[in-house]
Amino acid sequence: MYYLDNNIKDLNRIFDQNKREGYLRLDLNENPEGLSQDFINKVLKDITPEFVAQYPETLEFTQILANYLGTDIEHLCLTNGSSEGIRQIIEAFTSVDGRIVGVTPTYAMFEVYPKMYGRKFIPVHYTEDLQMPVENIIKELTPDTQLLILLNPNNPMGNTYTVDEFNQILTSAKKNEITVLIDEAYMYFYPNTFIDYALKQEHIFVTRTFSKLFSLAGCRLGYVAGWPEGIKMVQKLCTPHNVNAFAMKFAKEIIKTPGMVDELIRLQKEGKDYLINSLKEHNYTFNAKEGNFIFIKPKTEAQNLVDRMKSEAGILIKTYSGIGSLGNCLRVTTGGINPMKRFADALYKLDV
């Protein structure tokens, strides 16, 4: 008898079919300028026919990454972007009808994966002033909860948790025997990481990606950090040769190049600071917390402005609805100062 899982049949997915080449891409939190062409050319000089023909080997890069993080390879699992690791944690550490608690709005896949696997996602909503009181999270941490998902910082809201707030949440999670997943896709735009908890305690995972600051979204590379037995369970769900050899090659060279990560951080901060100051000068209401993105309340209708930015200025941005007092607003990726100047000039011309 033919069979189709109803969780898949009833799952609503949106697949990006847009051609984005040639636009200034400020819609998906990528680095809009990417890595320098000189750096890319330097890395590609080492690519041989043998390199392309053979299956990717992960041990060398995993060791380089472990040294960079101050840990060992038993605490790490390489994944095809952090989204693969997130999916594997949900699959391995929750059951059908299992209860998963997470904040909303957030990265869409945190709600898609539970639906895909027949889990129950329990959303914790932000307040009208875009705050996330930890007590609102803690009250949802019941004994039948199997997984708590936190983001540090959260996309798209940009909020973070202090060490004291995180310890309050963690105490409740441990009391109720709940596995904790902390997604740190945007950690490099905000220096307070919780990865040491994942490296030193059980039932805590941190997921990270090389798509954002490291500017490798086109290569697909991420990793899960956690306690060794938990990492083994995640690895069991990996497909063979799941990590791209080009991604590991580029990531290795970024890590090994002195000062490169700091320079990428500096360029991002410079551009974001420019945009924030410019928006203030032009009397815009906005929400700019941590991460490489900003909510902006437009002076005209949001979706119409998004459409005009694409057709008249060649710039891609997104809209979000129901964002507290901002209402229907723009979500704009930040980057270096040049793309921020181009966006700001277009905004002030079209948003009238």
N, C-alpha and C positions, 0 to 999 in steps of 0.2 A: 504494500500500500504506500502510495506517495505521501510524504510527510513534509510539512513546513512548520517551523516553530512560530507560534502565534506572537511571541515577543518580537520576532523579526518582522513578521507580516504587519504588525500594528505600529512598528517603530517609524516615527517621522524624522527623516534626515534631510538636510539641505546640503547639496553638493555644489562646490564652487566651480562653475563652468565659465567664469569670466576670463577674458584675455586681459591680463594686467600689465603685460610688457609695454613699455613706453610711457606709462603713467608714473607720477610720483605716488608711491604706495604708502599711504598712512592709515591703512585700514586693518592690518593684521599684526601689528606690533613687531614687524620685522625691522632690521636696520635699513632705513631707506637708501643709504649710500653704500652699504656693504663694506667689504674689505677692499683695500687698495688693489688696483690692477697689478702693481709691481709685486705685491705679496702673492697674489694668485699665480702670476707667471712664474715666480720663484718656486712655488710648491709644485706646479705642474711640470717643471723641468725634470722632476724625479719620477714621473709616471712612465712606466715601460709597458710593452705588450704583455709581459709576464704579470705585472701588477694588475692589469685589467682582466686578464684571463683567469686568474686563480681566485678561489673563494677567499673572502676576507678572513684574516687571522686577528683575533682580538686580544691575545694575551699581552703583547707588548704595550698596546695603548692602555689596556686596563691597568697595567703596572705604572705607567706614566701618570695616569689619572689618579691612582691611589697615592703615589708620592706627592702629587700636587695638592691633594686633599689631606695629607698626613694620616693615611690609613693603610689598609692592605686590601688585596683583591678579593678576599672572602667577604668583604663588606659592600661590594659593588656588583651591579649587574648592568651591562650595557644594553640599551634598548633603541628601537627605531623611533627616535624622538621620545620625549617624556610621556607622550600620550599612550604609547605601547605599554610602558611600565605601569601607568595608572590603570589601564585595562586589566593587566595581569594581576595586580594587587586586588582589585575588585573581584575578579574571577576566583582567585585562590583563597581569599580571606573572608568572603561572605557567602551565604547560601541563598538558594531560591527563597524568595519572600523575606530575605534578611534585611535588617534595618540599617540604612546608611544615612548619616547626618552630615549636612554640609550647608554652607551659606549660599545665599542667592541674592542678586545675580552673580554669576561666576562663569568660569570656562565651561562652555556648553557640554563638553563630553563628561563632566562630572555627573550630569543628569542623564545623558544619553546611555552611558554604559550600564547603570542600574536597570534602565528599561530594557536594554538589550538582553540582559541576563536574568530578568524577572526578579530583580531586587526592589526594595521600597526606598526611594530617596525622600528624606524628610528635610525640607528646606527651612533654614533659619533666615528670616528676612531682615534687611537693613532698616534702620529707623529713618524717619523723614529727613533728618539732617545727615544721612549717610554714615551713621555710626554703627558699630557692631559690638554692643555690650556683651562681655564674655558670659554674664549670667544667662543671657538668652540662649547661648550655645549649651552651657552646662545643664540647663533644665531639660534639654532634649536627650541627654546622655543616660539612657535607661539601661537596665540589665539585659534587655533583649536587643540592644544596639550592637552591631558587629563592627562597624567601621565609622570613624570620624574623619572627614576631609577638611583640612584647613589649607589656606594659601598664604604665603608669606613672601611678597605682598600679594593681594588678591587682584586678579584681573576680572572685571574692569574697574573695580572700586578704588584700588590703590591703598587700602588700609592694611595695617600690620598689627602685630601683637607684641606687647612688651614681654620681657622675660617673666615678670610676675604674673601677667595675664595668662601666658602660655602654661606656666606651672600650675595655675588654678585649673585650667582645662585638663591638663595631663593628669592631675591628681584624681579628678572625677572619672576620666577615661580608664585609668588603672583600676580604680575602685570597682568599675562596672565591667572590667576585662574587655575593653574595646581597643582594637587596633587603630592606630592613628597614622594617617597619611598627610604629610605636609608637602604641598607642591611649591617649589621655589624656582619656577621658571624665570621670575624677574628678580631673583635675589641680588644679582650684580648691580642693579640699580638702587639697591638698599642694602647696607652692609651687615645688618643683624641677622645672621643665619641660625637655624636650629639644627643644623646637620649633626652637631656633636651628640644630640639626644639619640639620633638614629644610629650613630656609630657605637654608642656606649650602652644603650638600653634595648630591651626587647620590645617587640610589638609597636615599633615606631619606624616609619619609612619616610625618606625624603626623596622626591623626584625632581630632577633638573633636566634642562635642555640646552643644546648648543645652538638653538634657532634664534635666540634673541640677541643678547649682547655679542655672542661669538659670531653672529651673522651667517650661520650655516643652515638656515631653514630649508634651502634647496637640497641639502645633503642628507638630512634626517639622522640625527644622533642625539641621544639622551642617556640618562642612567638613573638607576635606583640605588640609594644608599640605605643600608639597614643592618640588622643583626644577622650573622652568618646563616643560621637555620632559616630565617625568613627569606634571605636572598636566594637560598637553594630552591625554595618553593617558587619564587618568581622565575628563576632560570628554567625550571622545568616546563614553563609555559612558552618559552621563547621558541620561535621557529628556527630551524638550522640556518646559520649564517645570516642572522637578522640585521646585522649592523653593516653599513656601507663602508667599504674600504677607503673611498675618497673622503668621506666624512671624518674618519679616524685620522687620515693623513693630514687634513687641514687642521683639525683640532689639536693634534700633536704639535704642529708647527706654531700655532697660536700660543699654546701653553709654554713652549720652549723658547719663544722669542722674548727676550727681556723687555719688560715695560709695556708689552703690547696690550694686555688686558687693562692695565691702568689707563692707557691712552684711549682705548675704546670707551671706558667709563667717563673720562674727561670730556671727550667730544660729545657724548650723549648729554652730560650735565650742562655743558655750555649751551647746546641748542635748546634744551628744556628751559633753562633759566632765561634765555632770550625770549622765548615764546611767552612765558609767564609774565615777564615785565612788559612786553608789548601788549598783551591782553589787558593788563591793568591800566596802561596808558589810554587804551581805547574803551575803557569802562565796560568790559565784559565780565559776566559772572561765570566762574569756572570752578572746577574741583581738580586740584593738582596735588595728589598725595605721592605715594611711592610708585615706582614702575615707569616704563617708557610710554606713558599714555596720559591724556588729559580729557576730562569732560568739559565741554564748552556749551553754555546756553546761547543759542544764536538769537539774533534780533529779528530774524524772519523765520519762516516755516522750515523745520529741520530737514525733512526729506527733500524738499524742493532745492534747498541749498546744497545738499549732497549731490543731487543730480546736476546742478549747474557747475559745481566744483569739478565734476568729472568731464562734462561736455565742453565747458568754456575755459577751464584752467588746467585740465589734464591731471587732476589730483583726486585720489581715491581716499575717502573717509567713510565713517559709519554713523548711523543713528542708533540711539538707545531711547526707549520710552520708559516713563514711570520712574525716573531717577530722582526720587525725593523732590525737593524744592526746585531742582533743575528741570523737571518735567521731561519733555522730549528734547533731547540734546545731542550734540555731536560727540563722538569719541575719536580722538585724533592721536595717532602714534607720534611720539617725539623722536627726534634724531639730531644730527649735527646742525650747526647754525645755518648753513645754506638752505637745506630743505625747510627749515622752520621759517626763514625769511620768505621763501617762495609761498608757503602756505599762508602766512600772515598777510602778505600783500594781496593774495587772492581773496581771503576772507573779508578784508576791509572793503574790497572793491565790490564783491557780490552780495554781501550780507547787509543790504540797505533797502 
